[in-house]
Amino acid sequence: MRVPWLEKEAIARQAERLIADYRAVIGERVTPPIPVEDVIERFLGLDLTYQNLDEKLGMDDVLGATYVRAKRIAINRKLLEDKNEGRLVFTCAHEVGHWVLHRHLVEEAARAERVKEAIVCRAKNAREPAEWQADYFASCLLMPVREMKEAFSMVCPSGRLVLDNVKSALGGTGVCIDPCLENWHFIAEMVREGGGFTNVSKEAVAFRMEELGLLINRTDSHIGW
């Protein structure tokens, strides 16, 4: 699907607006962990289903699909069976991103009678603009900037953490002693627990910290397992 360019700030504002509108509906403050399934079903009024999408769509590595006309979000059942809550929740939030950012494009295509039945999300297409936009929306929705900065400040009061080394110069793993790239998961876990981001993965938290400029990686290696 071809999509227009969107700046990160514009995508973030859409996620913030969704949280604000959801808060108005439920009548209480919304804090992490963001209940994305409730957002989908109660606020957006969409059906949320878990299906064998590989079999249904006849293709492999499908994560989810958004059916605009049917008002339905489908998640590959294998994500539910894997019991990886972080990946499952992020996929749900990713599909919400498609609904918020891209459904009007599908509706316009439908009027021109050139629409596909669904926006199908496959792991191998993650770098495509539509998928990147939905991923960024999911990150902003699940890890709002204010809450991320507040949680990070509890771990690092200076406001940012610079990783100059891959390995600990002291030979230990204590992040409070010697922060280094190999200790990224300790850093992410502290922020994750401190901010209540318990339904997202440590890797997603680390990427969000990098994107917000809280965690600065000056090594030649990348964060990840």
DRENDO-1510 file (C-alpha; in Angstrom, 1 decimal, always signed):
<recs>
REC; n; res; u; v; w
REC; 1; MET; +0.0; +0.0; +0.0 .
REC; 2; ARG; +1.3; +3.4; -1.0 .
REC; 3; VAL; +1.1; +6.0; +1.8 .
REC; 4; PRO; +2.0; +9.7; +2.0 .
REC; 5; TRP; +5.0; +10.7; +4.1 .
REC; 6; LEU; +4.2; +11.4; +7.7 .
REC; 7; GLU; +6.6; +13.1; +10.1 .
REC; 8; LYS; +7.2; +11.4; +13.4 .
REC; 9; GLU; +5.6; +14.3; +15.3 .
REC; 10; ALA; +2.4; +13.9; +13.3 .
REC; 11; ILE; +2.2; +10.2; +14.1 .
REC; 12; ALA; +2.9; +10.9; +17.8 .
REC; 13; ARG; +0.1; +13.4; +17.9 .
REC; 14; GLN; -2.3; +10.9; +16.5 .
REC; 15; ALA; -1.4; +8.4; +19.2 .
REC; 16; GLU; -1.7; +11.0; +21.9 .
REC; 17; ARG; -5.1; +12.1; +20.6 .
REC; 18; LEU; -6.3; +8.5; +20.6 .
REC; 19; ILE; -5.2; +8.1; +24.3 .
REC; 20; ALA; -6.9; +11.4; +25.2 .
REC; 21; ASP; -10.1; +10.4; +23.4 .
REC; 22; TYR; -10.1; +6.9; +25.1 .
REC; 23; ARG; -9.6; +8.6; +28.5 .
REC; 24; ALA; -12.6; +10.8; +27.9 .
REC; 25; VAL; -14.7; +7.7; +27.2 .
REC; 26; ILE; -13.6; +5.6; +30.2 .
REC; 27; GLY; -13.6; +8.6; +32.5 .
REC; 28; GLU; -10.3; +7.9; +34.2 .
REC; 29; ARG; -6.6; +8.5; +33.7 .
REC; 30; VAL; -4.9; +6.2; +31.2 .
REC; 31; THR; -1.4; +5.0; +32.2 .
REC; 32; PRO; +0.9; +2.2; +31.1 .
REC; 33; PRO; +0.4; -0.6; +30.6 .
REC; 34; ILE; -1.9; +0.8; +27.9 .
REC; 35; PRO; -4.9; -1.6; +27.5 .
REC; 36; VAL; -4.7; -1.8; +23.7 .
REC; 37; GLU; -7.3; -4.6; +23.4 .
REC; 38; ASP; -9.9; -2.5; +25.2 .
REC; 39; VAL; -9.0; +0.4; +23.0 .
REC; 40; ILE; -9.7; -1.7; +20.0 .
REC; 41; GLU; -12.9; -3.2; +21.2 .
REC; 42; ARG; -14.5; -0.7; +23.5 .
REC; 43; PHE; -13.3; +2.6; +22.1 .
REC; 44; LEU; -12.8; +1.9; +18.4 .
REC; 45; GLY; -15.7; -0.5; +18.2 .
REC; 46; LEU; -13.7; -3.1; +16.2 .
REC; 47; ASP; -13.9; -6.8; +16.4 .
REC; 48; LEU; -10.6; -8.3; +17.6 .
REC; 49; THR; -10.0; -11.9; +16.5 .
REC; 50; TYR; -7.2; -14.4; +16.6 .
REC; 51; GLN; -6.9; -16.6; +13.5 .
REC; 52; ASN; -4.5; -18.8; +11.6 .
REC; 53; LEU; -3.7; -16.1; +9.2 .
REC; 54; ASP; -1.0; -18.0; +7.4 .
REC; 55; GLU; -3.6; -20.6; +6.4 .
REC; 56; LYS; -6.4; -18.2; +5.8 .
REC; 57; LEU; -4.4; -15.8; +3.6 .
REC; 58; GLY; -2.2; -18.5; +2.0 .
REC; 59; MET; +1.1; -16.8; +2.9 .
REC; 60; ASP; +3.7; -17.2; +5.7 .
REC; 61; ASP; +5.0; -14.8; +8.3 .
REC; 62; VAL; +1.7; -12.9; +8.6 .
REC; 63; LEU; +1.5; -11.0; +11.9 .
REC; 64; GLY; -1.9; -9.3; +11.6 .
REC; 65; ALA; -4.4; -7.8; +9.3 .
REC; 66; THR; -6.8; -4.9; +9.4 .
REC; 67; TYR; -10.1; -5.3; +7.6 .
REC; 68; VAL; -11.4; -1.8; +7.1 .
REC; 69; ARG; -14.9; -2.5; +5.6 .
REC; 70; ALA; -15.5; -5.3; +8.1 .
REC; 71; LYS; -14.2; -3.2; +11.0 .
REC; 72; ARG; -12.1; -6.1; +12.2 .
REC; 73; ILE; -8.5; -6.5; +13.4 .
REC; 74; ALA; -7.2; -10.1; +13.1 .
REC; 75; ILE; -4.0; -11.2; +14.8 .
REC; 76; ASN; -2.2; -14.4; +13.9 .
REC; 77; ARG; -3.1; -17.0; +16.5 .
REC; 78; LYS; +0.5; -18.2; +16.7 .
REC; 79; LEU; +1.4; -15.0; +18.5 .
REC; 80; LEU; -1.2; -15.9; +21.2 .
REC; 81; GLU; +0.1; -19.4; +21.4 .
REC; 82; ASP; +3.7; -18.3; +21.7 .
REC; 83; LYS; +2.7; -16.5; +24.9 .
REC; 84; ASN; +5.0; -13.6; +24.0 .
REC; 85; GLU; +2.9; -10.8; +25.4 .
REC; 86; GLY; +5.2; -8.0; +24.2 .
REC; 87; ARG; +5.1; -9.1; +20.6 .
REC; 88; LEU; +1.3; -9.8; +20.8 .
REC; 89; VAL; +0.4; -6.4; +22.3 .
REC; 90; PHE; +2.8; -4.5; +19.9 .
REC; 91; THR; +1.1; -6.3; +16.9 .
REC; 92; CYS; -2.3; -5.2; +18.2 .
REC; 93; ALA; -1.1; -1.6; +18.6 .
REC; 94; HIS; +0.5; -1.8; +15.1 .
REC; 95; GLU; -2.9; -2.7; +13.6 .
REC; 96; VAL; -4.5; +0.2; +15.5 .
REC; 97; GLY; -1.9; +2.3; +13.8 .
REC; 98; HIS; -3.1; +1.1; +10.4 .
REC; 99; TRP; -6.7; +1.8; +11.4 .
REC; 100; VAL; -5.9; +5.4; +12.6 .
REC; 101; LEU; -3.4; +6.3; +9.9 .
REC; 102; HIS; -4.4; +4.4; +6.8 .
REC; 103; ARG; -8.0; +3.4; +6.8 .
REC; 104; HIS; -9.0; +6.5; +4.9 .
REC; 105; LEU; -6.6; +5.4; +2.1 .
REC; 106; VAL; -8.4; +2.0; +1.9 .
REC; 107; GLU; -11.8; +3.7; +1.9 .
REC; 108; GLU; -10.7; +6.0; -0.9 .
REC; 109; ALA; -9.4; +3.0; -2.9 .
REC; 110; ALA; -12.7; +1.2; -2.3 .
REC; 111; ARG; -14.6; +4.0; -3.9 .
REC; 112; ALA; -12.3; +3.7; -6.9 .
REC; 113; GLU; -12.9; -0.1; -6.8 .
REC; 114; ARG; -9.2; -1.0; -6.5 .
REC; 115; VAL; -9.1; -2.0; -2.9 .
REC; 116; LYS; -7.8; -5.2; -1.3 .
REC; 117; GLU; -9.8; -6.8; +1.4 .
REC; 118; ALA; -7.3; -6.0; +4.2 .
REC; 119; ILE; -4.1; -4.4; +5.1 .
REC; 120; VAL; -1.9; -7.5; +5.6 .
REC; 121; CYS; +1.2; -7.1; +7.8 .
REC; 122; ARG; +4.1; -9.5; +7.2 .
REC; 123; ALA; +7.4; -9.5; +9.1 .
REC; 124; LYS; +9.4; -9.3; +5.8 .
REC; 125; ASN; +7.6; -6.0; +4.9 .
REC; 126; ALA; +8.6; -4.2; +8.1 .
REC; 127; ARG; +10.7; -1.6; +6.3 .
REC; 128; GLU; +7.9; -0.5; +4.0 .
REC; 129; PRO; +6.5; +3.0; +4.7 .
REC; 130; ALA; +3.1; +1.9; +5.8 .
REC; 131; GLU; +4.5; -0.7; +8.2 .
REC; 132; TRP; +7.1; +1.7; +9.6 .
REC; 133; GLN; +4.4; +4.3; +10.3 .
REC; 134; ALA; +2.2; +1.7; +12.1 .
REC; 135; ASP; +5.2; +0.5; +14.1 .
REC; 136; TYR; +6.0; +4.1; +15.2 .
REC; 137; PHE; +2.4; +4.7; +16.1 .
REC; 138; ALA; +2.4; +1.5; +18.2 .
REC; 139; SER; +5.5; +2.7; +20.0 .
REC; 140; CYS; +4.0; +6.1; +20.8 .
REC; 141; LEU; +0.7; +4.5; +21.9 .
REC; 142; LEU; +2.2; +1.9; +24.2 .
REC; 143; MET; +5.1; +4.1; +25.5 .
REC; 144; PRO; +3.9; +7.7; +25.7 .
REC; 145; VAL; +6.7; +10.2; +25.8 .
REC; 146; ARG; +5.9; +11.8; +29.2 .
REC; 147; GLU; +5.7; +8.4; +30.9 .
REC; 148; MET; +8.9; +7.2; +29.2 .
REC; 149; LYS; +10.8; +10.3; +30.3 .
REC; 150; GLU; +9.5; +10.0; +33.9 .
REC; 151; ALA; +10.5; +6.4; +34.1 .
REC; 152; PHE; +13.9; +7.0; +32.6 .
REC; 153; SER; +14.5; +9.8; +35.1 .
REC; 154; MET; +14.1; +7.4; +37.9 .
REC; 155; VAL; +16.9; +5.2; +36.5 .
REC; 156; CYS; +19.1; +8.0; +35.2 .
REC; 157; PRO; +18.4; +11.4; +36.9 .
REC; 158; SER; +20.8; +13.2; +34.5 .
REC; 159; GLY; +18.3; +12.8; +31.7 .
REC; 160; ARG; +20.2; +10.6; +29.3 .
REC; 161; LEU; +22.6; +7.7; +29.3 .
REC; 162; VAL; +25.5; +7.4; +26.9 .
REC; 163; LEU; +26.9; +4.0; +26.1 .
REC; 164; ASP; +30.5; +4.3; +24.9 .
REC; 165; ASN; +31.5; +0.7; +25.4 .
REC; 166; VAL; +30.1; -2.6; +24.2 .
REC; 167; LYS; +31.4; -4.6; +27.2 .
REC; 168; SER; +31.8; -3.6; +30.8 .
REC; 169; ALA; +35.2; -2.2; +31.5 .
REC; 170; LEU; +34.9; -3.6; +35.0 .
REC; 171; GLY; +33.9; -7.1; +33.9 .
REC; 172; GLY; +30.6; -7.0; +35.7 .
REC; 173; THR; +26.9; -6.6; +34.7 .
REC; 174; GLY; +25.8; -4.1; +37.3 .
REC; 175; VAL; +24.3; -1.3; +35.2 .
REC; 176; CYS; +24.7; +1.2; +38.1 .
REC; 177; ILE; +28.4; +0.5; +38.1 .
REC; 178; ASP; +29.3; +0.5; +34.5 .
REC; 179; PRO; +26.6; +1.1; +31.8 .
REC; 180; CYS; +27.5; -0.5; +28.5 .
REC; 181; LEU; +25.8; -1.9; +25.4 .
REC; 182; GLU; +25.8; -5.5; +26.7 .
REC; 183; ASN; +23.8; -4.2; +29.7 .
REC; 184; TRP; +21.0; -2.7; +27.6 .
REC; 185; HIS; +18.5; -5.2; +28.7 .
REC; 186; PHE; +19.1; -4.4; +32.4 .
REC; 187; ILE; +18.6; -0.7; +31.6 .
REC; 188; ALA; +15.5; -1.4; +29.6 .
REC; 189; GLU; +14.0; -3.7; +32.3 .
REC; 190; MET; +14.5; -1.0; +35.0 .
REC; 191; VAL; +12.7; +1.6; +32.9 .
REC; 192; ARG; +10.1; -1.0; +31.8 .
REC; 193; GLU; +9.2; -1.9; +35.4 .
REC; 194; GLY; +9.5; +1.7; +36.7 .
REC; 195; GLY; +7.1; +3.1; +34.1 .
REC; 196; GLY; +4.6; +0.2; +34.1 .
REC; 197; PHE; +5.3; -0.8; +30.5 .
REC; 198; THR; +4.8; -4.4; +31.5 .
REC; 199; ASN; +3.0; -5.4; +28.3 .
REC; 200; VAL; +5.9; -4.4; +26.0 .
REC; 201; SER; +9.2; -6.1; +25.4 .
REC; 202; LYS; +12.5; -4.9; +26.8 .
REC; 203; GLU; +13.7; -4.5; +23.3 .
REC; 204; ALA; +10.8; -2.2; +22.4 .
REC; 205; VAL; +11.6; -0.1; +25.5 .
REC; 206; ALA; +15.2; +0.2; +24.5 .
REC; 207; PHE; +14.4; +1.2; +20.9 .
REC; 208; ARG; +12.0; +3.8; +22.3 .
REC; 209; MET; +14.6; +5.2; +24.6 .
REC; 210; GLU; +17.0; +5.5; +21.7 .
REC; 211; GLU; +14.4; +7.2; +19.5 .
REC; 212; LEU; +13.7; +9.8; +22.3 .
REC; 213; GLY; +17.4; +10.5; +22.7 .
REC; 214; LEU; +17.4; +9.1; +26.3 .
REC; 215; LEU; +19.8; +6.3; +25.5 .
REC; 216; ILE; +22.7; +7.2; +23.3 .
REC; 217; ASN; +24.6; +4.4; +21.7 .
REC; 218; ARG; +28.0; +5.5; +20.5 .
REC; 219; THR; +29.3; +2.0; +19.7 .
REC; 220; ASP; +29.4; +0.3; +16.3 .
REC; 221; SER; +27.0; -2.4; +17.5 .
REC; 222; HIS; +23.2; -2.4; +17.7 .
REC; 223; ILE; +20.9; -3.0; +20.6 .
REC; 224; GLY; +19.3; -6.4; +20.4 .
REC; 225; TRP; +19.7; -10.0; +21.4 .
</recs>
